[in-house]
Structure formats: structure tokens, C-alpha cells
């Protein structure tokens, strides 16, 4: 029994009932104005009234703002499970206007049926509650009225009308989702927007991983070395490197966060490019790892996006070298050959194939996966793995796809 009564007591049922009665009121107003109820048979009156309703609703549906207004009203009164199932955008295409017209006609027709059922139900209940002896003037006692034993039919009639309202409200909601829902073009645009937001979120995650991960690696290595050496001069130098690395990390973090909110003039904060590599490699050298770098790229040759992504790729490569082979020399080679940008970052693998300092072997974590994603988005490829006693990261990206 509770499951049977629960829909009748739900607030959504009464909100949908109100939405249905609005359609009935529209049909009633049109009926009173034209064709009226004084002349002609009931069949003719209903037929003419329905034709006038359909014509008016078709004209109303031509207005683009009507679709938006109907969508807002349906979201408020029909209480959908997901609001995005009902669009609140104005009509843009002919198909949108046809769907809006179908919705308006269906809404008024269903609302009129529920409204007339309400009138019939209340009339029947009034007759049943009138009781014997209250019939029309001149009638014998009890004539035209139901006997007392018919009184239990009143709650049954109300119960039946309640469930009619529940079913009609659900049908109205299904119609709204079908006819007022996003069009295929709107769904495609929404899917593209979600994809763009996901790509942007992944890009920001890679930015944070690369910049903050590099800073933390340098900081940990410098702090550990200072503790082990026990030399105050070395410790002071290590603290200086830690401070400078922390400042760079804060700058990178601020740049990344600014990407979420463009500046007032519509331009985003500048991100580091390949021209910032000398400062990055100086930090690595200060961390105790010799760096042999060769950058054979003419100034201004690389497109902006390719320059920025190259910086992040090199940053992740040297960070991995510091993490898994601290103190080992690092070789960085960057050159433009045959219309492609080639990046190579290599460092010797410690003795017996085990990284120095007891670090775990590299297994292609988020850093290497991020490098491969960056290269793939630029139309290139990236490989990483042991090669002739060294760990080598190699990336090839076409210049023409970096624009």
C-alpha cells in the first residue's frame, strides 16, 4: 500500500498536475472565444476548437524564444531526473520549430484530457455526496441521487483520478524529453565541449606534474645530499638551489592556474618555451648531475606550442634522470632535421642495471605517459627505454603540425 500511495503524495506529481492544467486552461480560453459553446453540436464545437488550437500553437512555435520558455517551464514543473535532458535553448532550425509545435499540441491535448477528467470526477463525487432526498425540485425523494451505499465510490474515484494524474505527468515528462530535448546538433556541440574540457584538464594535470614534480625531485636530492655531506658550504649552496627551484615551481604553478582564468585582455599567461632551457639545465647541474646540452634550433624557428611542449618534455626527461640516476651525467640533444624536431635525453644506467641511490627501476609512469601524449597530440612519437647501457628518451615531432 505505501508504494501505491507514494506517487500520489509526491510533490513532483502536483507540480506536473499544475503543468497539465495550464495546457487545459489555454484550450478552455480558446474554446470560449471561438467557436464558443452556444451553437452547434458537441462534435462540431470540439472539432473546430481543436483545429483553432493547433493553428495557434503552430504559429506560436515559430517564435524561437517559445522553445526556451517551454524548456524552462518544463524543467521547473515536470521535475526531470536530469535537467540537461530538457534543453533551454531557443529554436535555431526548422526541425526545432517542428518539434516545439508537436510539443505544444501534445501538451494542450494531454492537459485538456486531464482537465476534463477532473471536471467529470468532481461532478460524480458531488452527486454521490449529495445523498438521497436532495434531488432536483419536483423529484421524489432520492430521485436522481445515488443511494447511501454508493458513498465508498468517492475515494475510489479520487484515487483513480490521482493515478491518472501520475501517469499523465510521466507521459508529459517523456514527451518533453523527446520533443524539448537537445537536438542532434546540440548534443554533438555539448559532446565536443566536454571533450575540450577533458583535454584541457588533462593538459593542466600534465603541466602540474611536470613542473611541480621536477621541483620536488631537485629539492629532495639537494636536501639528501646536504645531509649526507655535512659540509656547511655545500649545505648553503643546496639551500640556495632549493630556494631557486621553489621559486620557479611557484611561477610555474601560477602560470598553470592562470590558464584556468584568462586575463582581462583575453590573453593567457606566458608559459616557458625552449628558450628557457638554459635556466632549467642550470638547476639540474646545481643538483649534482653534469649536463651536456646541444640545442641546434634557430631562434624563432619553432611554433609557440611546439616550443612550450618541447620544454616540458625535456623537463620531464631530466627529472626522471635526477630521480632514477642521481649524480650521473645527462646528455640533452635538440635539433631540427628534415622538417622534424628531434629531442634526445640520455643518462647512463647505474652499475648492474640498478638505479643509484636504491631508486626503483623506471616503469613508464605518469611522466613518460604524459610525454607520449604530448608527442601524439603534436603528430609525433616518443620512445623511452634502455639502449647500450643508457636510458634514452627520444621524441620526434613534425614542425608543420606544431603550428
BAMITOR-501154 format. One record per residue (C-alpha): residue in three letters; x, y, z. Coordinates in pm, 1 decimal, always signed. Layout:
+-----+----------+----------+----------+
|   r |       xx |       yy |       zz |
+-----+----------+----------+----------+
| ALA |        X |        Y |        Z |
...
+-----+----------+----------+----------+
end
This chain:
+-----+----------+----------+----------+
|   r |       xx |       yy |       zz |
+-----+----------+----------+----------+
| UNK |     +0.0 |     +0.0 |     +0.0 |
| UNK |   +272.2 |   +259.7 |    +78.5 |
| UNK |   +420.0 |   +200.8 |   -267.4 |
| UNK |    +74.3 |   +258.7 |   -419.7 |
| UNK |    +17.7 |   +582.5 |   -229.9 |
| UNK |   +371.5 |   +721.7 |   -252.4 |
| UNK |   +333.9 |   +864.8 |   -607.2 |
| UNK |     +6.4 |  +1030.1 |   -504.2 |
| UNK |   +179.6 |  +1212.3 |   -219.3 |
| UNK |   +493.0 |  +1314.0 |   -409.9 |
| UNK |   +549.0 |  +1682.7 |   -473.9 |
| UNK |   +652.1 |  +1613.8 |   -833.0 |
| UNK |   +303.2 |  +1474.6 |   -905.0 |
| UNK |   +133.5 |  +1801.7 |   -807.5 |
| UNK |   +388.4 |  +2010.7 |   -997.3 |
| UNK |   +321.5 |  +1804.7 |  -1310.0 |
| UNK |    -53.4 |  +1829.9 |  -1249.1 |
| UNK |    -22.4 |  +2208.8 |  -1246.7 |
| UNK |   +174.3 |  +2192.0 |  -1572.0 |
| UNK |   -103.5 |  +1982.3 |  -1727.4 |
| UNK |   -378.2 |  +2220.3 |  -1615.0 |
| UNK |   -200.4 |  +2516.1 |  -1777.6 |
| UNK |   -248.7 |  +2344.3 |  -2113.6 |
| UNK |   -614.1 |  +2282.8 |  -2031.4 |
| UNK |   -664.5 |  +2648.9 |  -1941.7 |
| UNK |   -524.7 |  +2753.2 |  -2280.9 |
| UNK |   -766.5 |  +2520.1 |  -2460.9 |
| UNK |  -1057.2 |  +2646.5 |  -2248.5 |
| UNK |   -982.8 |  +3012.4 |  -2324.9 |
| UNK |   -973.3 |  +2939.8 |  -2699.1 |
| UNK |  -1297.7 |  +2741.6 |  -2673.5 |
| UNK |  -1477.1 |  +3029.0 |  -2503.0 |
| UNK |  -1359.2 |  +3287.2 |  -2756.7 |
| UNK |  -1414.6 |  +3077.9 |  -3068.9 |
| UNK |  -1620.4 |  +2877.4 |  -3155.3 |
| UNK |  -1799.3 |  +2916.8 |  -2821.3 |
| UNK |  -2040.3 |  +2666.9 |  -2666.5 |
| UNK |  -2381.4 |  +2806.3 |  -2761.3 |
| UNK |  -2421.1 |  +2692.8 |  -3120.3 |
| UNK |  -2367.8 |  +2365.8 |  -3296.8 |
| UNK |  -2329.1 |  +2010.5 |  -3185.5 |
| UNK |  -2067.7 |  +1896.9 |  -2935.2 |
| UNK |  -1874.9 |  +1718.4 |  -3209.5 |
| UNK |  -1857.5 |  +2032.2 |  -3422.6 |
| UNK |  -1754.7 |  +2250.1 |  -3127.0 |
| UNK |  -1473.9 |  +2015.8 |  -3025.3 |
| UNK |  -1352.1 |  +1974.3 |  -3384.8 |
| UNK |  -1340.5 |  +2347.9 |  -3456.7 |
| UNK |  -1181.2 |  +2423.8 |  -3120.1 |
| UNK |   -909.0 |  +2161.4 |  -3174.9 |
| UNK |   -832.6 |  +2300.0 |  -3522.4 |
| UNK |   -804.5 |  +2655.5 |  -3387.7 |
| UNK |   -581.7 |  +2535.8 |  -3101.6 |
| UNK |   -348.7 |  +2352.8 |  -3339.2 |
| UNK |   -325.1 |  +2654.0 |  -3575.7 |
| UNK |   -246.1 |  +2897.1 |  -3293.0 |
| UNK |     +8.7 |  +2665.4 |  -3136.8 |
| UNK |   +178.9 |  +2614.6 |  -3473.4 |
| UNK |   +213.4 |  +2991.7 |  -3515.6 |
| UNK |   +342.4 |  +3034.4 |  -3161.1 |
| UNK |   +605.5 |  +2764.4 |  -3220.1 |
| UNK |   +760.9 |  +2978.1 |  -3497.5 |
| UNK |   +897.4 |  +3215.8 |  -3234.6 |
| UNK |  +1247.7 |  +3096.0 |  -3131.8 |
| UNK |  +1204.0 |  +3213.5 |  -2771.3 |
| UNK |   +899.1 |  +2990.5 |  -2719.4 |
| UNK |  +1114.6 |  +2677.8 |  -2715.3 |
| UNK |  +1334.7 |  +2827.1 |  -2447.1 |
| UNK |  +1035.2 |  +2935.6 |  -2236.0 |
| UNK |   +876.3 |  +2591.0 |  -2263.8 |
| UNK |  +1204.3 |  +2425.8 |  -2169.1 |
| UNK |  +1244.0 |  +2641.3 |  -1858.0 |
| UNK |   +884.0 |  +2574.6 |  -1753.4 |
| UNK |   +919.0 |  +2200.8 |  -1814.0 |
| UNK |  +1235.0 |  +2185.5 |  -1602.5 |
| UNK |  +1061.1 |  +2362.8 |  -1314.5 |
| UNK |   +726.2 |  +2181.2 |  -1316.5 |
| UNK |   +791.4 |  +1839.3 |  -1470.7 |
| UNK |  +1086.3 |  +1769.7 |  -1236.6 |
| UNK |  +1306.7 |  +1560.6 |  -1470.5 |
| UNK |  +1570.1 |  +1327.5 |  -1324.5 |
| UNK |  +1837.2 |  +1521.4 |  -1514.9 |
| UNK |  +1772.8 |  +1882.1 |  -1607.9 |
| UNK |  +2002.7 |  +1857.3 |  -1908.9 |
| UNK |  +1754.8 |  +1614.8 |  -2069.4 |
| UNK |  +1536.0 |  +1918.5 |  -2143.3 |
| UNK |  +1702.1 |  +2195.5 |  -2340.6 |
| UNK |  +1658.1 |  +2563.2 |  -2254.7 |
| UNK |  +1792.1 |  +2698.8 |  -2583.1 |
| UNK |  +1585.5 |  +2893.1 |  -2839.6 |
| UNK |  +1483.8 |  +2722.6 |  -3163.5 |
| UNK |  +1754.6 |  +2756.3 |  -3427.7 |
| UNK |  +1645.1 |  +2521.0 |  -3702.3 |
| UNK |  +1324.7 |  +2424.0 |  -3878.7 |
| UNK |  +1336.5 |  +2087.1 |  -3705.6 |
| UNK |  +1344.7 |  +2261.4 |  -3366.2 |
| UNK |  +1030.2 |  +2457.9 |  -3457.2 |
| UNK |   +850.4 |  +2143.3 |  -3573.2 |
| UNK |   +939.5 |  +1966.0 |  -3250.5 |
| UNK |   +823.9 |  +2267.3 |  -3049.7 |
| UNK |   +490.9 |  +2270.1 |  -3235.2 |
| UNK |   +445.1 |  +1898.1 |  -3168.6 |
| UNK |   +521.0 |  +1953.4 |  -2802.8 |
| UNK |   +269.3 |  +2238.4 |  -2768.1 |
| UNK |     -9.2 |  +2042.5 |  -2937.2 |
| UNK |    +62.8 |  +1730.2 |  -2733.7 |
| UNK |    +84.5 |  +1929.3 |  -2412.1 |
| UNK |   -251.2 |  +2103.8 |  -2464.7 |
| UNK |   -422.3 |  +1779.1 |  -2574.0 |
| UNK |   -299.0 |  +1583.1 |  -2272.7 |
| UNK |   -372.2 |  +1870.3 |  -2036.0 |
| UNK |   -725.1 |  +1903.9 |  -2174.9 |
| UNK |   -787.8 |  +1532.4 |  -2119.3 |
| UNK |   -672.7 |  +1558.6 |  -1757.1 |
| UNK |   -878.6 |  +1876.3 |  -1707.4 |
| UNK |  -1199.9 |  +1727.3 |  -1840.8 |
| UNK |  -1138.2 |  +1414.9 |  -1633.7 |
| UNK |  -1111.2 |  +1641.7 |  -1328.3 |
| UNK |  -1449.7 |  +1800.4 |  -1406.0 |
| UNK |  -1614.1 |  +1460.9 |  -1457.0 |
| UNK |  -1460.1 |  +1322.1 |  -1137.0 |
| UNK |  -1568.0 |  +1618.3 |   -922.8 |
| UNK |  -1918.8 |  +1609.8 |  -1072.1 |
| UNK |  -1956.5 |  +1239.5 |   -996.7 |
| UNK |  -1825.6 |  +1287.0 |   -642.3 |
| UNK |  -2069.6 |  +1574.5 |   -584.9 |
| UNK |  -2361.7 |  +1360.6 |   -691.9 |
| UNK |  -2252.9 |  +1074.0 |   -471.7 |
| UNK |  -2208.1 |  +1303.2 |   -170.9 |
| UNK |  -2543.5 |  +1479.1 |   -224.5 |
| UNK |  -2725.2 |  +1186.9 |    -72.1 |
| UNK |  -3096.0 |  +1085.6 |   -106.5 |
| UNK |  -3371.1 |  +1347.7 |    -81.8 |
| UNK |  -3154.0 |  +1628.0 |   -234.4 |
| UNK |  -3257.0 |  +1571.8 |   -593.3 |
| UNK |  -3392.0 |  +1835.2 |   -833.8 |
| UNK |  -3705.3 |  +2030.0 |   -738.7 |
| UNK |  -4027.0 |  +1831.3 |   -801.1 |
| UNK |  -3850.0 |  +1497.0 |   -790.6 |
| UNK |  -3940.9 |  +1223.0 |   -549.8 |
| UNK |  -3704.5 |  +1175.6 |   -252.8 |
| UNK |  -3385.2 |  +1010.1 |   -365.4 |
| UNK |  -3464.1 |  +1056.5 |   -737.4 |
| UNK |  -3156.1 |  +1147.1 |   -935.5 |
| UNK |  -2918.7 |  +1084.3 |   -647.5 |
| UNK |  -2709.9 |   +785.5 |   -553.1 |
| UNK |  -2811.1 |   +574.2 |   -253.8 |
| UNK |  -2600.7 |   +596.1 |    +64.9 |
| UNK |  -2421.5 |   +270.0 |     -2.5 |
| UNK |  -2251.8 |   +430.6 |   -308.0 |
| UNK |  -2055.8 |   +673.4 |    -87.8 |
| UNK |  -1743.0 |   +445.6 |    -77.1 |
| UNK |  -1710.0 |   +509.6 |   -451.4 |
| UNK |  -1596.1 |   +868.6 |   -381.6 |
| UNK |  -1246.3 |   +778.5 |   -253.2 |
| UNK |  -1213.7 |   +523.8 |   -533.0 |
| UNK |  -1289.1 |   +792.5 |   -792.1 |
| UNK |  -1038.3 |  +1030.4 |   -633.6 |
| UNK |   -780.8 |   +752.8 |   -614.0 |
| UNK |   -832.5 |   +671.0 |   -980.4 |
| UNK |   -802.7 |  +1034.9 |  -1083.5 |
| UNK |   -488.1 |  +1065.9 |   -875.4 |
| UNK |   -325.0 |   +780.2 |  -1060.5 |
| UNK |   -448.1 |   +924.5 |  -1391.5 |
| UNK |   -261.3 |  +1241.4 |  -1298.5 |
| UNK |    +52.3 |  +1044.6 |  -1208.0 |
| UNK |    +52.4 |   +858.8 |  -1540.3 |
| UNK |    -28.4 |  +1173.1 |  -1740.6 |
| UNK |   +254.4 |  +1360.8 |  -1567.6 |
| UNK |   +502.1 |  +1086.6 |  -1650.6 |
| UNK |   +381.5 |  +1082.8 |  -2011.0 |
| UNK |   +416.1 |  +1461.1 |  -2024.9 |
| UNK |   +773.9 |  +1434.0 |  -1897.6 |
| UNK |   +857.3 |  +1169.7 |  -2158.5 |
| UNK |   +714.8 |  +1396.1 |  -2428.6 |
| UNK |   +924.2 |  +1687.7 |  -2300.9 |
| UNK |  +1244.5 |  +1483.2 |  -2306.6 |
| UNK |  +1166.6 |  +1365.0 |  -2659.3 |
| UNK |  +1046.7 |  +1693.3 |  -2811.2 |
| UNK |  +1222.8 |  +1956.6 |  -2598.7 |
| UNK |  +1544.8 |  +1763.9 |  -2551.1 |
| UNK |  +1868.0 |  +1874.8 |  -2720.3 |
| UNK |  +1875.5 |  +1828.9 |  -3096.4 |
| UNK |  +2145.3 |  +1609.0 |  -3254.3 |
| UNK |  +2347.1 |  +1922.6 |  -3336.9 |
| UNK |  +2320.3 |  +2044.7 |  -2977.1 |
| UNK |  +2419.7 |  +1703.9 |  -2841.6 |
| UNK |  +2722.5 |  +1699.3 |  -3072.5 |
| UNK |  +2823.1 |  +2050.2 |  -2962.9 |
| UNK |  +2784.6 |  +1950.4 |  -2598.4 |
| UNK |  +2995.9 |  +1636.6 |  -2652.0 |
| UNK |  +3265.7 |  +1843.3 |  -2822.1 |
| UNK |  +3262.7 |  +2089.8 |  -2533.5 |
| UNK |  +3300.1 |  +1807.3 |  -2280.5 |
| UNK |  +3588.9 |  +1664.2 |  -2482.6 |
| UNK |  +3760.8 |  +2003.2 |  -2495.2 |
| UNK |  +3721.4 |  +2047.0 |  -2120.6 |
| UNK |  +3860.8 |  +1698.0 |  -2058.8 |
| UNK |  +4161.2 |  +1764.9 |  -2282.2 |
| UNK |  +4220.6 |  +2096.1 |  -2106.4 |
| UNK |  +4202.0 |  +1928.3 |  -1767.1 |
| UNK |  +4447.9 |  +1659.8 |  -1875.9 |
| UNK |  +4682.2 |  +1924.5 |  -2013.4 |
| UNK |  +4674.4 |  +2117.2 |  -1686.7 |
| UNK |  +4737.8 |  +1795.7 |  -1496.2 |
| UNK |  +5046.3 |  +1730.2 |  -1710.7 |
| UNK |  +5165.6 |  +2088.8 |  -1656.6 |
| UNK |  +5141.0 |  +2049.0 |  -1280.1 |
| UNK |  +5300.9 |  +1704.6 |  -1286.2 |
| UNK |  +5596.4 |  +1818.9 |  -1494.3 |
| UNK |  +5671.1 |  +2148.5 |  -1318.9 |
| UNK |  +5599.3 |  +2055.5 |   -957.1 |
| UNK |  +5743.1 |  +1704.3 |   -999.8 |
| UNK |  +6070.3 |  +1849.1 |  -1127.7 |
| UNK |  +6090.8 |  +2096.1 |   -839.4 |
| UNK |  +6021.9 |  +1830.9 |   -576.6 |
| UNK |  +6280.1 |  +1594.3 |   -726.6 |
| UNK |  +6553.2 |  +1860.4 |   -722.4 |
| UNK |  +6457.3 |  +1964.6 |   -369.5 |
| UNK |  +6467.4 |  +1609.1 |   -231.7 |
| UNK |  +6801.1 |  +1533.6 |   -397.4 |
| UNK |  +6960.3 |  +1857.5 |   -272.2 |
| UNK |  +6830.5 |  +1808.9 |    +80.8 |
| UNK |  +6951.7 |  +1448.2 |    +94.1 |
| UNK |  +7294.8 |  +1538.8 |    -41.7 |
| UNK |  +7336.7 |  +1823.5 |   +206.3 |
| UNK |  +7252.8 |  +1591.7 |   +493.9 |
| UNK |  +7494.2 |  +1321.9 |   +378.5 |
| UNK |  +7789.8 |  +1551.2 |   +300.9 |
| UNK |  +7775.4 |  +1750.4 |   +622.2 |
| UNK |  +7963.4 |  +2044.7 |   +468.5 |
| UNK |  +7820.4 |  +2385.0 |   +563.3 |
| UNK |  +7933.8 |  +2543.9 |   +236.5 |
| UNK |  +7771.7 |  +2263.0 |    +37.5 |
| UNK |  +7458.0 |  +2284.9 |   +252.7 |
| UNK |  +7434.0 |  +2659.3 |   +190.9 |
| UNK |  +7462.7 |  +2601.0 |   -184.0 |
| UNK |  +7200.0 |  +2326.1 |   -163.7 |
| UNK |  +6963.9 |  +2557.4 |    +23.2 |
| UNK |  +7017.7 |  +2821.7 |   -243.7 |
| UNK |  +6927.8 |  +2572.2 |   -516.7 |
| UNK |  +6622.7 |  +2459.0 |   -320.1 |
| UNK |  +6509.1 |  +2819.4 |   -281.3 |
| UNK |  +6555.5 |  +2897.2 |   -650.7 |
| UNK |  +6380.1 |  +2573.9 |   -753.8 |
| UNK |  +6092.1 |  +2653.0 |   -521.5 |
| UNK |  +6054.7 |  +2998.3 |   -675.2 |
| UNK |  +6048.3 |  +2850.8 |  -1025.2 |
| UNK |  +5788.4 |  +2595.6 |   -914.6 |
| UNK |  +5572.5 |  +2873.5 |   -771.7 |
| UNK |  +5598.7 |  +3063.7 |  -1101.1 |
| UNK |  +5502.5 |  +2750.3 |  -1296.3 |
| UNK |  +5211.7 |  +2686.8 |  -1062.0 |
| UNK |  +5088.0 |  +3044.1 |  -1103.3 |
| UNK |  +5112.5 |  +3018.7 |  -1482.7 |
| UNK |  +4918.7 |  +2693.7 |  -1479.5 |
| UNK |  +4645.0 |  +2834.5 |  -1259.0 |
| UNK |  +4616.0 |  +3143.6 |  -1475.9 |
| UNK |  +4536.3 |  +2912.0 |  -1766.8 |
| UNK |  +4207.4 |  +2845.8 |  -1589.6 |
| UNK |  +4121.4 |  +3214.5 |  -1591.8 |
| UNK |  +4238.8 |  +3429.7 |  -1878.6 |
| UNK |  +4349.2 |  +3783.4 |  -1807.2 |
| UNK |  +4123.7 |  +4081.4 |  -1872.0 |
| UNK |  +4262.9 |  +4148.6 |  -2220.6 |
| UNK |  +4184.7 |  +3790.2 |  -2325.9 |
| UNK |  +4547.6 |  +3667.4 |  -2334.9 |
| UNK |  +4671.8 |  +3386.2 |  -2115.9 |
| UNK |  +4989.6 |  +3399.4 |  -1911.1 |
| UNK |  +5311.1 |  +3314.4 |  -2093.5 |
| UNK |  +5434.8 |  +2958.4 |  -2049.4 |
| UNK |  +5803.5 |  +2862.0 |  -2061.9 |
| UNK |  +5942.4 |  +2762.0 |  -2400.1 |
| UNK |  +6262.2 |  +2617.3 |  -2539.5 |
| UNK |  +6440.8 |  +2946.8 |  -2478.8 |
| UNK |  +6404.8 |  +2884.6 |  -2103.8 |
| UNK |  +6600.8 |  +2556.9 |  -2116.8 |
| UNK |  +6937.6 |  +2707.4 |  -2003.9 |
| UNK |  +6787.7 |  +2808.1 |  -1667.4 |
| UNK |  +6630.9 |  +2464.6 |  -1628.2 |
| UNK |  +6958.4 |  +2284.1 |  -1705.0 |
| UNK |  +7148.6 |  +2511.0 |  -1464.6 |
| UNK |  +6915.1 |  +2392.6 |  -1191.4 |
| UNK |  +6987.8 |  +2031.3 |  -1284.2 |
| UNK |  +7363.5 |  +2096.7 |  -1272.8 |
| UNK |  +7324.2 |  +2253.7 |   -931.3 |
| UNK |  +7154.0 |  +1932.8 |   -824.9 |
| UNK |  +7481.7 |  +1746.0 |   -879.8 |
| UNK |  +7426.2 |  +1594.8 |  -1224.1 |
| UNK |  +7653.4 |  +1714.1 |  -1508.8 |
| UNK |  +7456.0 |  +1816.5 |  -1817.6 |
| UNK |  +7589.3 |  +1819.1 |  -2173.1 |
| UNK |  +7335.9 |  +2011.9 |  -2379.6 |
| UNK |  +7323.3 |  +2084.3 |  -2750.7 |
| UNK |  +7035.2 |  +2293.4 |  -2888.5 |
| UNK |  +7056.5 |  +2329.7 |  -3267.5 |
| UNK |  +6734.9 |  +2524.5 |  -3321.2 |
| UNK |  +6746.8 |  +2866.6 |  -3492.3 |
| UNK |  +6571.9 |  +3139.2 |  -3288.3 |
| UNK |  +6206.4 |  +3175.4 |  -3383.4 |
| UNK |  +6207.0 |  +2854.7 |  -3588.7 |
| UNK |  +5971.2 |  +2662.1 |  -3362.7 |
| UNK |  +5599.9 |  +2747.1 |  -3339.3 |
| UNK |  +5491.5 |  +2856.9 |  -2993.4 |
| UNK |  +5303.3 |  +2541.7 |  -2899.0 |
| UNK |  +5591.3 |  +2319.6 |  -3011.1 |
| UNK |  +5843.2 |  +2529.5 |  -2817.5 |
| UNK |  +5638.6 |  +2504.9 |  -2498.2 |
| UNK |  +5575.4 |  +2132.1 |  -2529.7 |
| UNK |  +5945.9 |  +2070.6 |  -2603.2 |
| UNK |  +6038.9 |  +2248.6 |  -2281.3 |
| UNK |  +5804.6 |  +2026.2 |  -2080.9 |
| UNK |  +5934.7 |  +1711.5 |  -2249.6 |
| UNK |  +6297.4 |  +1798.2 |  -2168.7 |
| UNK |  +6197.3 |  +1894.5 |  -1815.6 |
| UNK |  +6036.4 |  +1556.6 |  -1758.0 |
| UNK |  +6334.6 |  +1376.9 |  -1914.1 |
| UNK |  +6594.6 |  +1537.8 |  -1687.2 |
| UNK |  +6363.0 |  +1498.9 |  -1387.9 |
| UNK |  +6349.5 |  +1124.7 |  -1449.5 |
| UNK |  +6729.4 |  +1117.6 |  -1477.1 |
| UNK |  +6765.9 |  +1300.3 |  -1144.4 |
| UNK |  +6514.9 |  +1069.6 |   -980.4 |
| UNK |  +6643.1 |   +733.1 |  -1100.8 |
| UNK |  +7012.2 |   +803.2 |  -1162.7 |
| UNK |  +7118.4 |  +1095.1 |   -939.4 |
| UNK |  +7469.1 |  +1220.3 |   -999.7 |
| UNK |  +7501.2 |  +1056.2 |  -1340.6 |
| UNK |  +7580.7 |  +1275.3 |  -1644.8 |
| UNK |  +7286.2 |  +1374.4 |  -1860.2 |
| UNK |  +7301.7 |  +1434.5 |  -2234.1 |
| UNK |  +7040.7 |  +1656.3 |  -2399.6 |
| UNK |  +7027.7 |  +1692.8 |  -2778.8 |
| UNK |  +6772.5 |  +1907.6 |  -2963.0 |
| UNK |  +6787.6 |  +1963.9 |  -3338.3 |
| UNK |  +6571.9 |  +2030.3 |  -3644.5 |
| UNK |  +6628.3 |  +1782.7 |  -3926.8 |
| UNK |  +6420.8 |  +1704.0 |  -4235.2 |
| UNK |  +6124.5 |  +1910.2 |  -4120.0 |
| UNK |  +6114.1 |  +1741.8 |  -3779.5 |
| UNK |  +6215.7 |  +1840.1 |  -3429.3 |
| UNK |  +6427.7 |  +1570.2 |  -3265.4 |
| UNK |  +6476.2 |  +1559.9 |  -2887.7 |
| UNK |  +6702.8 |  +1311.8 |  -2713.3 |
| UNK |  +6770.3 |  +1287.6 |  -2341.3 |
| UNK |  +7005.5 |  +1014.4 |  -2217.6 |
| UNK |  +7184.6 |   +918.0 |  -1898.7 |
| UNK |  +7398.6 |   +611.7 |  -1808.8 |
| UNK |  +7224.2 |   +331.4 |  -1628.0 |
| UNK |  +7397.5 |   +267.8 |  -1290.9 |
| UNK |  +7601.5 |    -45.7 |  -1244.8 |
| UNK |  +7423.1 |   -379.5 |  -1272.7 |
| UNK |  +7124.0 |   -207.7 |  -1429.0 |
| UNK |  +7003.8 |    -73.1 |  -1092.8 |
| UNK |  +6949.8 |   +297.8 |  -1040.5 |
| UNK |  +7177.5 |   +473.5 |   -796.4 |
| UNK |  +7058.7 |   +553.3 |   -451.4 |
| UNK |  +6832.2 |   +249.7 |   -442.4 |
| UNK |  +6558.9 |   +409.2 |   -651.9 |
| UNK |  +6310.7 |   +174.1 |   -811.4 |
| UNK |  +6351.3 |    +92.3 |  -1182.3 |
| UNK |  +6155.9 |   +305.9 |  -1423.9 |
| UNK |  +5826.3 |   +151.6 |  -1526.7 |
| UNK |  +5679.3 |   +416.7 |  -1754.3 |
| UNK |  +5470.8 |   +609.7 |  -1502.3 |
| UNK |  +5266.4 |   +923.8 |  -1548.9 |
| UNK |  +5566.7 |  +1128.1 |  -1663.1 |
| UNK |  +5655.5 |   +906.5 |  -1959.4 |
| UNK |  +5289.0 |   +858.8 |  -2041.8 |
| UNK |  +5248.2 |  +1236.7 |  -2043.9 |
| UNK |  +5544.1 |  +1270.8 |  -2281.8 |
| UNK |  +5390.4 |  +1018.8 |  -2521.0 |
| UNK |  +5056.7 |  +1203.8 |  -2505.5 |
| UNK |  +5225.3 |  +1536.5 |  -2580.7 |
| UNK |  +5410.1 |  +1388.4 |  -2876.6 |
| UNK |  +5098.4 |  +1217.4 |  -3011.1 |
| UNK |  +4893.3 |  +1537.9 |  -2991.5 |
| UNK |  +5161.6 |  +1710.7 |  -3197.9 |
| UNK |  +5156.5 |  +1433.5 |  -3458.2 |
| UNK |  +5485.1 |  +1275.6 |  -3349.5 |
| UNK |  +5606.2 |   +984.2 |  -3142.3 |
| UNK |  +5811.5 |   +921.9 |  -2829.5 |
| UNK |  +6012.6 |   +619.7 |  -2715.8 |
| UNK |  +6188.4 |   +553.5 |  -2386.5 |
| UNK |  +6398.3 |   +262.8 |  -2263.6 |
| UNK |  +6746.5 |   +118.8 |  -2210.6 |
| UNK |  +6986.8 |   +147.2 |  -2502.4 |
| UNK |  +7356.6 |    +46.4 |  -2497.2 |
| UNK |  +7398.7 |    +96.6 |  -2123.4 |
| UNK |  +7199.3 |   +419.8 |  -2112.2 |
| UNK |  +6841.7 |   +517.0 |  -2056.1 |
| UNK |  +6728.7 |   +708.3 |  -2364.2 |
| UNK |  +6423.6 |   +921.9 |  -2421.2 |
| UNK |  +6373.5 |  +1005.7 |  -2789.5 |
| UNK |  +6099.1 |  +1225.5 |  -2933.6 |
| UNK |  +6031.9 |  +1317.2 |  -3297.3 |
| UNK |  +5768.8 |  +1576.2 |  -3385.5 |
| UNK |  +5692.9 |  +1728.3 |  -3729.6 |
| UNK |  +5728.4 |  +2105.3 |  -3742.7 |
| UNK |  +5428.9 |  +2160.8 |  -3967.7 |
| UNK |  +5187.6 |  +2006.7 |  -3716.3 |
| UNK |  +5309.2 |  +2223.3 |  -3434.2 |
| UNK |  +5165.8 |  +2543.3 |  -3578.1 |
+-----+----------+----------+----------+
end
